[in-house]
Amino acid sequence: MLMLSMSAAAWLPTPACAQEGWGADTLRQLAVDAVEQQLPTAEIARGANRTEVEAGAIDTRLRLAACADKPRAEVDLSRGSGRYNVRLSCAGSAPWSIYVPVELRVFRDTVVLNRGMDRGEVIGPNDVRLEERSEEHTSELQSPCNLV
């Protein structure tokens, strides 16, 4: 979902954003870059094996006014979620701002069972292994030592 907030002057009948180098692909990359720049200090990524950042689609029919400078990017990674909206804005004679949806996937090692177990069965060291999984599919157990 793309949310748009623009003044009437920012909506141009000509493809000004493409002419100035701020096409949809470039804007999507700016949104990804904004998230990636915050990852080293973001709580959500602390202790992660790796991360993946992917920007959602931007309506290619948008015709944004030319922006003399690189659009400003704002995103708040402090809330614990994998989906964010990056606000890209241009302050100029015809200001505009758009929200680019971005998905952040965080991968961590998590403890998984090697086999199915019955209720009450004692878990031993050979019953578990570490496996990298997306955070949405991980448990709180990230070390077999905490389990066995």
N, C-alpha and C positions, 0 to 999 in steps of 0.2 A: 504494500500500500504506500503510495507516494502522497505526502501531504505538501501542499504548496501555499506559500504566502508571498504575494507579490503586489507591487503597486501597478496600476494600469499602464504606466509608462514602461514597465519592465517587460510587458508582453508585446513582442514585436512581430510583425508579419514576416520578417526575413530571418534566416537562420544565423543570427548574430553570434550565438554561443559557439557554433561550429566554426565560424569564420575567425573567431578570436582564440580558438584552441580550447574552449571549455565545453566540448561535446559531452554526450552522456557517458562515454567510456572514461573520459578524463575526470569527470565529476565523481563517478563511481570509485575510481582509483584514489581520488582525494579523500573520500570517505574511509576507504580501507586504510590509507596511510594515517589518518587521524586516530583510528583505533589502535593500529600497530605502534604508534608513537607512545601511547599511554600504557601499553602492556607491561613494560619493565617494572612499573610501580603499581600496577593494578592488583588489588587483592584477589580478584577472580582468577588471575593467571599465576599467582604465587605457587611455586612447587610443581608447575605443569611440565610435562615432558615436551609438549609442543602445542602450538595453537594454529588454528586456521581461521582466516577472516574472509568473508565473502559478502560483497555488496549486492543488494537486490536490484531489480530493474528500475530504470528511470524512463519516464515517458519520452520517447525520442521526438515526439511532436512539440515538446516545449521549445520555445524560442526565447531564450533569456537574453536580456540586454548585455552588451559587451561589458566586461569587467576589466578595468585597467590593471588591477593587481590580482594576485592569486586569491580566489575566494577563501574566506575564513571558515574553518571547520571547528565545530563544537560537539563534544560527546561526553556523556557522564557514564563511566564504567563502574561507578561505586555501587550501583545496585546489582545484586546477584542474579543476572539473567544472561542468556545467550543471544538475545535479540535487542538491538539498540537502534535508535534513529540518530543519524549524524546530521546536524544542521550545517548546511553550507550556505554562506551568505556573501553578498557583494554590496558594499556601501559605496554608492557613487551617485551620479545624477539620476540614474534609474535603478534604485536599489531592488534587490530580489533576495529571496531565501527559499531553499527547498530542503526537505528532509529525505535523506537517503537511508533506506532500511539496510542494516548490516547484521549479519549473523556471525557470532564468535563461537567457535567450537574449541573447547579446552580438553586436552587429552592428558590423562594421568594413569599411572599404574594402579591397579586395584586387585584385590584378592578375589579369586574365583575358585570354585571347586573343580577338581579333576574328574569327579564322578558324582552321580546322584547318591544321596545319603538318606538313611532312614532317621526318623525322629528319635532323639536320644542317643544316637550313635556318636561316639567320641571322634572328633576331628583330629587327625594326626598330621605331621609335617608333609607326608607324601600325598595328602588329600587335597592340597591347595597349591596354587601357583599364582604368580603375578602376571597380569595381562594388561596391555595398554587399551584403554577404552575412553570414549568421549565422556566428558563429565556427566552428561545427562544419563549415562548408563553405568556410573561407578557407584560403589558403596563407600561408606566412611572408612572402611578398612583398606589401608594402603600398604600394610606390611603384614606378612604372615606371622611375624613374631607377636603381634597383638592378638592373634586369634588362637594360636596353638599353645 
